[in-house]
């Protein structure tokens, strides 16, 4: 995963463990909450999210 710090730098975080069986990864939870709030987020993989970030904010493209 990643997070953006106050300097607008993207910091990469490596997954420590897989989620327990039956538990969704964080990115899927965020997509589900967003969809239920009326803003569908239908990504198939975290790379789809990073591709969208790179397309919409060119300053972040290639940073991660």
N, C-alpha and C positions, 0 to 999 in steps of 0.2 A: 504494500500500500504506500500511500504518500500523504504528506500534509504540507501545507504552505505556511511558512513562518512569517513573522511580521516584516521581514525584509523582502517579502514576495518571492522567496526562494523555495523551490519544491524540494522537500526532503524525502528520500526513499526509505521505507521501512520494510524489512524482510519478515515474512510470516514465520512465527516461532513454532506454531503447532497448527494442525488442521482442526477445524471446528468439530465438535462431537457429532456423531451420527444424528441426523435429523435437524441440525442447527444450520441456518443459512449463514454464509459469509457476510460480513458487514456491508459490502457493496450491494448485495442483493436485498438486504434489509432496508437500506436507504432507498433503493428503487421501489420496493413494495410500499413503504410509507409515502413516498412521493406520488405514486400511482393512486393510492387510496385518498390522497388529498386533492386529486384532480389534475395532477400533472404527470402523465404517464412517462416513465423512464424505462424503456425496454432495451436493455443491453444484454448481450449474450456472454460477454467476457470483460474483465477489467481493462483489457487492451482497447475495447471499443470506447470506454470512458476516456482513456488517455488520448486516443485519436481525436475525440471531440474537443478535448481541452487544447490540444495542439492546433486544431483547425480554427478555434474561436479566439485563442490567445496566442498569437505567433511568438510572443516573447518567451513562452514556456516550451515551445516546440524543441524537442531534442535535449531538454534539460535533464530528464529522468533517465 
